[in-house]
Amino acid sequence: MRRPKVKLDNLMALMTVAAKHNVDDAADELGLSASGVRKQLDVIENTFGIRLFEKIGGRMMLTRDGEQFYEDAMRGVEQIVLAEEQVYARQAMRDHHLVVGHSTNLPPKLIAVITGIQIEDTHPVRIEHRSGLTSTTVRGVIEGSLHAGFGILPIRAPELLIRTVYQEPLVACIPTGHRLVLKSMISPQDFDGEPFIAVSREPWPERHREIEDHCAGFGVTLNVVADAYSAPEALAYVEQKTGICMLPVSSVAGHPGITVKSLSTHVLIRRCGVFVREDNRSPLLQKLVEVSLRLAENTRWKRGPVSITLSATDREDSRKTKGVS
C-alpha cells in the first residue's frame, strides 16, 4: 500500500481554515501559531501544485481545487474518526460499558424507561446514553460506534435485528369548533375533502404512506395543504385552523384550541423499537434487549377511546358550525 504524501495534521489545518475562513482563528482552534498553520497548508499545496485558498472580502475561501480536495479529505478524516469510535466501542463492551443511542422524538415516558435501564451481570454494567435522530442512531449502530439504539419504526436496515418495544395509536387532531368535534370517533371517510396537515412526511415517509394507503382503502384521497416537520408544528397549524392532522396520542396532551378524537379503525399506530447489529451476539446486548422489552411492556399505551370534554364555548362553536341552535 502506498503511504499518503500528506499527514492528518495537514488535513486538520485545511478543514479548520475552511471552517473559520481565517488563519489566525484556525491557529487558536488548533493550538498552533499562524505560521504553523500556513506551513501545514503549504505541504498540501506544494505536494500537488494547487492553491487551496484565495482571499475574498478578507475571508479565506476554498478555490475550486481546494473544494475538491477538501471533500475527499473530509471523507478520509471521517473514516479515521469512525475507526477510532469503533475501537472505543469494542473496548467499552469488554469493560462492561454499553453505549446506547435513542431518538429525541420518542415518547417522553419511553425515554424515561430507556435512560433508567439497569442490567445485572457478574460485573457492574455502565450504560452511556446518546440522543439524536433515529437516522443517526441507526447509522451509529450499523457502523459500530453505538452498541444499540432506540428509534421510530419502521427502519429499513437488513443489518439490524429490530424488536418493537412500544406502540401507541394515532389520533385525529381537530381545530376546536370544527364540525367533527361532536363525533365520538373519526372514520377515514370523515377526512374526505378536509384540509389535511402531513406530519414528518420527509423524515418518515413510510409513516405518511401508511396513513395515505389506509385512507385510500376507504376511497379517500387526503387533501394535504401543509407539511409539518414535527408534532408541535403540526399542532400549531391545527390551532390556526389550517386543517386536521394525525399524531400519536402522547404528542397532543394539553393543547388548547385542539380537540383530540380516536380513530374508528384501530389500525394506525406509532411503533418504537430497539435494534442491534444482527451479527453482534454479545450476551450483554441480549440482556439489554430482554430488559428493554420487559420494562417497555409496562409502559405501552393501553388502547381505548380518547375522550376530551368540550367546554361550553366549544359546544356552542360546534353547534354553530353544524347549524344547530
DRENKE-903528 format. One record per residue (C-alpha): residue number from 1; residue in one letter; x, y, z. Coordinates in Angstrom, 2 decimals, always signed. Layout:
N
NUM / A / X / Y / Z
...
END
This chain:
325
1 / M / +0.00 / +0.00 / +0.00
2 / R / +1.32 / +3.45 / -0.94
3 / R / +1.93 / +5.75 / +2.00
4 / P / +0.00 / +9.06 / +1.90
5 / K / +2.06 / +12.11 / +0.98
6 / V / +0.06 / +14.34 / +3.33
7 / K / -0.48 / +13.80 / +7.04
8 / L / -3.54 / +14.08 / +9.27
9 / D / -2.21 / +17.34 / +10.74
10 / N / -2.14 / +18.83 / +7.22
11 / L / -5.76 / +17.82 / +6.66
12 / M / -6.89 / +19.19 / +10.03
13 / A / -5.31 / +22.55 / +9.19
14 / L / -7.13 / +22.56 / +5.84
15 / M / -10.52 / +21.77 / +7.37
16 / T / -10.15 / +24.24 / +10.24
17 / V / -9.19 / +27.14 / +7.99
18 / A / -12.07 / +26.21 / +5.68
19 / A / -14.44 / +26.35 / +8.65
20 / K / -13.04 / +29.54 / +10.22
21 / H / -12.17 / +31.40 / +6.98
22 / N / -9.24 / +32.89 / +8.87
23 / V / -5.73 / +31.56 / +9.58
24 / D / -5.44 / +33.26 / +13.00
25 / D / -8.78 / +31.82 / +14.20
26 / A / -7.80 / +28.39 / +12.90
27 / A / -4.49 / +28.65 / +14.75
28 / D / -6.33 / +29.37 / +18.02
29 / E / -8.62 / +26.38 / +17.41
30 / L / -5.69 / +24.03 / +16.71
31 / G / -3.35 / +25.39 / +19.38
32 / L / -0.74 / +26.39 / +16.79
33 / S / +0.81 / +29.61 / +15.60
34 / A / -0.49 / +31.23 / +12.41
35 / S / +2.79 / +30.42 / +10.68
36 / G / +2.45 / +26.81 / +11.81
37 / V / -0.98 / +26.57 / +10.15
38 / R / +0.37 / +28.10 / +6.95
39 / K / +3.18 / +25.53 / +6.88
40 / Q / +0.61 / +22.73 / +7.13
41 / L / -1.27 / +24.18 / +4.16
42 / D / +1.98 / +24.65 / +2.22
43 / V / +2.65 / +20.92 / +2.46
44 / I / -0.57 / +20.16 / +0.60
45 / E / -0.18 / +22.92 / -1.96
46 / N / +3.47 / +22.07 / -2.71
47 / T / +2.78 / +18.35 / -2.89
48 / F / +0.03 / +18.66 / -5.50
49 / G / +0.86 / +22.00 / -7.10
50 / I / -2.54 / +23.55 / -6.33
51 / R / -3.87 / +26.58 / -4.47
52 / L / -6.22 / +25.70 / -1.63
53 / F / -7.48 / +29.17 / -0.66
54 / E / -7.97 / +32.65 / -2.02
55 / K / -8.89 / +35.80 / -0.10
56 / I / -12.32 / +37.22 / -0.89
57 / G / -13.50 / +40.18 / +1.16
58 / G / -10.91 / +39.46 / +3.83
59 / R / -12.06 / +35.82 / +4.22
60 / M / -10.10 / +32.70 / +3.29
61 / M / -12.27 / +30.85 / +0.76
62 / L / -11.55 / +27.49 / -0.85
63 / T / -10.59 / +27.53 / -4.51
64 / R / -12.19 / +25.02 / -6.89
65 / D / -9.20 / +22.68 / -6.45
66 / G / -9.38 / +23.30 / -2.72
67 / E / -13.07 / +22.39 / -2.57
68 / Q / -12.49 / +19.10 / -4.38
69 / F / -9.57 / +18.14 / -2.15
70 / Y / -11.48 / +19.27 / +0.95
71 / E / -14.42 / +16.96 / +0.19
72 / D / -12.17 / +13.93 / -0.28
73 / A / -10.09 / +14.82 / +2.77
74 / M / -13.23 / +15.22 / +4.90
75 / R / -14.39 / +11.71 / +3.99
76 / G / -10.96 / +10.34 / +4.87
77 / V / -10.89 / +12.04 / +8.27
78 / E / -14.45 / +10.88 / +8.99
79 / Q / -13.36 / +7.29 / +8.33
80 / I / -10.41 / +7.71 / +10.72
81 / V / -12.71 / +9.10 / +13.41
82 / L / -15.18 / +6.26 / +12.83
83 / A / -12.39 / +3.69 / +13.13
84 / E / -11.41 / +5.23 / +16.47
85 / E / -15.01 / +5.18 / +17.70
86 / Q / -15.38 / +1.53 / +16.72
87 / V / -12.25 / +0.60 / +18.68
88 / Y / -13.51 / +2.56 / +21.70
89 / A / -16.90 / +0.84 / +21.41
90 / R / -15.38 / -2.65 / +21.31
91 / Q / -13.14 / -1.86 / +24.26
92 / A / -16.05 / -0.34 / +26.16
93 / M / -18.10 / -3.53 / +25.79
94 / R / -15.19 / -5.56 / +27.15
95 / D / -15.21 / -3.19 / +30.12
96 / H / -18.98 / -3.69 / +30.61
97 / H / -19.71 / -0.21 / +29.29
98 / L / -22.58 / -0.04 / +26.78
99 / V / -23.08 / +2.97 / +24.50
100 / V / -26.78 / +3.27 / +23.63
101 / G / -28.39 / +5.81 / +21.32
102 / H / -32.02 / +6.94 / +21.29
103 / S / -34.15 / +9.22 / +19.17
104 / T / -35.18 / +12.53 / +20.71
105 / N / -38.60 / +12.01 / +19.06
106 / L / -39.50 / +9.01 / +21.22
107 / P / -42.40 / +9.43 / +23.67
108 / P / -41.11 / +11.01 / +26.91
109 / K / -42.19 / +8.10 / +29.10
110 / L / -40.29 / +5.68 / +26.84
111 / I / -37.17 / +7.86 / +27.04
112 / A / -37.53 / +7.77 / +30.83
113 / V / -37.61 / +3.96 / +30.70
114 / I / -34.62 / +3.76 / +28.36
115 / T / -32.43 / +6.10 / +30.40
116 / G / -33.35 / +4.22 / +33.57
117 / I / -32.42 / +0.73 / +32.31
118 / Q / -30.07 / -1.25 / +34.51
119 / I / -28.50 / -4.59 / +33.66
120 / E / -27.39 / -7.17 / +36.20
121 / D / -24.25 / -9.09 / +35.33
122 / T / -21.22 / -10.60 / +37.02
123 / H / -19.61 / -7.14 / +36.74
124 / P / -21.32 / -3.74 / +37.10
125 / V / -22.60 / -2.55 / +33.73
126 / R / -22.45 / +1.17 / +32.93
127 / I / -24.78 / +2.43 / +30.21
128 / E / -23.91 / +5.65 / +28.39
129 / H / -26.85 / +7.28 / +26.56
130 / R / -26.56 / +9.43 / +23.43
131 / S / -29.53 / +11.22 / +21.88
132 / G / -30.11 / +12.19 / +18.26
133 / L / -32.34 / +11.44 / +15.31
134 / T / -33.42 / +7.88 / +14.53
135 / S / -31.39 / +8.01 / +11.30
136 / T / -28.15 / +8.98 / +13.08
137 / T / -28.76 / +6.34 / +15.76
138 / V / -29.31 / +3.67 / +13.11
139 / R / -26.11 / +4.71 / +11.33
140 / G / -24.17 / +4.60 / +14.60
141 / V / -25.33 / +1.04 / +15.35
142 / I / -24.60 / -0.15 / +11.80
143 / E / -21.13 / +1.45 / +11.80
144 / G / -20.33 / +0.13 / +15.26
145 / S / -19.90 / +3.37 / +17.23
146 / L / -23.12 / +2.54 / +19.16
147 / H / -23.87 / -0.85 / +20.66
148 / A / -27.66 / -0.50 / +20.48
149 / G / -30.30 / +2.05 / +19.60
150 / F / -33.92 / +3.01 / +20.17
151 / G / -35.90 / +4.79 / +17.46
152 / I / -39.09 / +5.27 / +15.47
153 / L / -40.13 / +2.34 / +13.28
154 / P / -40.17 / +1.25 / +10.52
155 / I / -36.43 / +1.03 / +9.94
156 / R / -35.20 / -0.41 / +6.65
157 / A / -31.83 / -1.94 / +7.56
158 / P / -31.23 / -5.65 / +6.93
159 / E / -28.06 / -5.46 / +9.05
160 / L / -30.12 / -4.87 / +12.19
161 / L / -32.15 / -7.07 / +14.49
162 / I / -35.17 / -4.94 / +15.44
163 / R / -37.75 / -5.55 / +18.17
164 / T / -40.82 / -3.43 / +18.90
165 / V / -40.81 / -2.10 / +22.47
166 / Y / -43.63 / +0.43 / +22.43
167 / Q / -46.68 / +1.30 / +20.39
168 / E / -49.48 / +3.82 / +20.66
169 / P / -52.46 / +4.74 / +18.48
170 / L / -52.65 / +7.70 / +16.16
171 / V / -55.48 / +10.13 / +16.88
172 / A / -57.17 / +12.90 / +14.91
173 / C / -56.32 / +16.45 / +15.97
174 / I / -59.16 / +18.79 / +15.01
175 / P / -59.50 / +22.57 / +15.42
176 / T / -61.91 / +23.45 / +18.23
177 / G / -65.24 / +24.47 / +16.74
178 / H / -64.87 / +22.22 / +13.70
179 / R / -67.94 / +20.25 / +12.62
180 / L / -66.22 / +16.94 / +13.52
181 / V / -65.70 / +17.69 / +17.21
182 / L / -69.16 / +16.32 / +18.12
183 / K / -68.35 / +12.88 / +16.72
184 / S / -67.32 / +10.23 / +19.23
185 / M / -64.80 / +8.75 / +16.80
186 / I / -63.35 / +9.77 / +13.46
187 / S / -63.57 / +7.43 / +10.47
188 / P / -61.37 / +7.61 / +7.33
189 / Q / -64.41 / +8.85 / +5.37
190 / D / -64.51 / +11.93 / +7.63
191 / F / -61.21 / +13.09 / +6.11
192 / D / -62.71 / +13.21 / +2.61
193 / G / -62.26 / +16.75 / +1.28
194 / E / -60.91 / +18.09 / +4.61
195 / P / -57.66 / +20.10 / +4.58
196 / F / -55.02 / +17.75 / +6.00
197 / I / -51.66 / +18.51 / +7.64
198 / A / -48.96 / +15.96 / +6.76
199 / V / -46.57 / +15.30 / +9.65
200 / S / -42.92 / +14.33 / +9.19
201 / R / -43.50 / +13.31 / +5.58
202 / E / -39.84 / +13.96 / +4.73
203 / P / -38.05 / +12.22 / +7.65
204 / W / -40.58 / +9.35 / +7.94
205 / P / -42.17 / +8.87 / +4.50
206 / E / -43.20 / +5.30 / +5.37
207 / R / -45.48 / +6.50 / +8.16
208 / H / -47.22 / +9.08 / +5.95
209 / R / -47.55 / +6.50 / +3.17
210 / E / -49.21 / +4.12 / +5.65
211 / I / -51.80 / +6.81 / +6.51
212 / E / -52.45 / +7.57 / +2.84
213 / D / -52.80 / +3.89 / +1.95
214 / H / -55.16 / +3.30 / +4.87
215 / C / -57.46 / +6.14 / +3.81
216 / A / -57.23 / +5.10 / +0.16
217 / G / -58.63 / +1.72 / +1.19
218 / F / -61.84 / +3.57 / +2.09
219 / G / -61.86 / +5.53 / -1.16
220 / V / -60.47 / +8.70 / +0.44
221 / T / -57.58 / +10.72 / -1.01
222 / L / -56.05 / +13.03 / +1.56
223 / N / -56.16 / +16.74 / +0.70
224 / V / -52.70 / +17.73 / +2.03
225 / V / -52.47 / +21.52 / +2.38
226 / A / -49.32 / +21.81 / +4.51
227 / D / -46.29 / +19.82 / +5.65
228 / A / -45.16 / +19.92 / +9.27
229 / Y / -41.76 / +18.56 / +10.21
230 / S / -42.63 / +17.99 / +13.87
231 / A / -45.65 / +17.42 / +16.11
232 / P / -45.53 / +20.94 / +17.67
233 / E / -45.52 / +22.48 / +14.20
234 / A / -48.47 / +20.33 / +13.13
235 / L / -50.42 / +21.32 / +16.25
236 / A / -49.72 / +25.00 / +15.52
237 / Y / -51.28 / +24.53 / +12.07
238 / V / -54.34 / +22.89 / +13.65
239 / E / -54.71 / +25.69 / +16.22
240 / Q / -54.68 / +28.16 / +13.33
241 / K / -57.49 / +26.13 / +11.73
242 / T / -55.35 / +25.31 / +8.69
243 / G / -56.51 / +21.70 / +8.76
244 / I / -56.65 / +18.36 / +10.57
245 / C / -53.70 / +16.08 / +11.33
246 / M / -52.97 / +12.67 / +12.80
247 / L / -50.45 / +12.31 / +15.62
248 / P / -49.51 / +9.73 / +18.27
249 / V / -51.68 / +10.26 / +21.31
250 / S / -48.72 / +11.09 / +23.59
251 / S / -47.85 / +14.10 / +21.39
252 / V / -51.11 / +16.00 / +21.83
253 / A / -51.94 / +16.18 / +25.52
254 / G / -52.95 / +19.58 / +26.90
255 / H / -53.11 / +21.73 / +23.77
256 / P / -55.80 / +24.43 / +23.91
257 / G / -57.75 / +25.08 / +20.75
258 / I / -57.46 / +21.44 / +19.64
259 / T / -59.93 / +18.60 / +20.07
260 / V / -58.46 / +15.09 / +20.02
261 / K / -60.54 / +12.14 / +18.80
262 / S / -59.89 / +8.43 / +18.49
263 / L / -59.97 / +6.81 / +15.07
264 / S / -62.75 / +4.32 / +14.43
265 / T / -60.29 / +1.98 / +12.71
266 / H / -57.73 / +0.91 / +15.33
267 / V / -55.05 / +0.16 / +12.77
268 / L / -52.80 / +3.22 / +12.57
269 / I / -50.20 / +3.14 / +15.33
270 / R / -46.75 / +4.54 / +16.01
271 / R / -44.20 / +1.90 / +16.84
272 / C / -40.84 / +2.35 / +18.52
273 / G / -38.14 / -0.28 / +18.64
274 / V / -34.77 / -1.36 / +19.98
275 / F / -32.17 / -2.50 / +17.48
276 / V / -28.71 / -4.05 / +17.48
277 / R / -26.48 / -5.40 / +14.75
278 / E / -27.69 / -8.84 / +13.76
279 / D / -24.13 / -10.19 / +13.78
280 / N / -23.43 / -8.90 / +17.29
281 / R / -24.17 / -11.80 / +19.62
282 / S / -22.83 / -10.23 / +22.81
283 / P / -24.64 / -11.59 / +25.90
284 / L / -24.67 / -8.04 / +27.29
285 / L / -26.65 / -6.80 / +24.28
286 / Q / -29.03 / -9.73 / +24.52
287 / K / -29.67 / -8.79 / +28.15
288 / L / -30.21 / -5.15 / +27.14
289 / V / -32.86 / -6.16 / +24.59
290 / E / -34.57 / -8.51 / +27.07
291 / V / -34.66 / -5.86 / +29.80
292 / S / -35.93 / -3.26 / +27.34
293 / L / -38.79 / -5.48 / +26.20
294 / R / -39.74 / -6.33 / +29.76
295 / L / -39.71 / -2.74 / +31.04
296 / A / -41.37 / -1.29 / +27.96
297 / E / -44.25 / -3.76 / +28.30
298 / N / -45.34 / -1.82 / +31.39
299 / T / -45.27 / +1.50 / +29.53
300 / R / -47.26 / +0.51 / +26.43
301 / W / -50.27 / +2.60 / +25.64
302 / K / -53.41 / +0.83 / +26.78
303 / R / -55.74 / +1.08 / +23.81
304 / G / -59.03 / +2.82 / +24.45
305 / P / -61.10 / +5.73 / +23.18
306 / V / -59.60 / +9.17 / +23.58
307 / S / -62.23 / +11.37 / +25.17
308 / I / -61.99 / +15.12 / +25.70
309 / T / -64.83 / +17.06 / +27.29
310 / L / -65.67 / +20.20 / +25.36
311 / S / -66.13 / +23.43 / +27.26
312 / A / -69.43 / +25.29 / +26.98
313 / T / -67.81 / +27.65 / +24.47
314 / D / -66.54 / +24.71 / +22.43
315 / R / -70.00 / +23.11 / +22.34
316 / E / -71.57 / +26.38 / +21.27
317 / D / -68.95 / +26.80 / +18.50
318 / S / -69.68 / +23.26 / +17.33
319 / R / -73.44 / +23.84 / +17.19
320 / K / -72.92 / +26.96 / +15.12
321 / T / -70.65 / +25.07 / +12.74
322 / K / -73.28 / +22.36 / +12.24
323 / G / -76.16 / +24.82 / +12.14
324 / V / -77.64 / +23.51 / +15.42
325 / S / -79.49 / +26.07 / +17.52
END
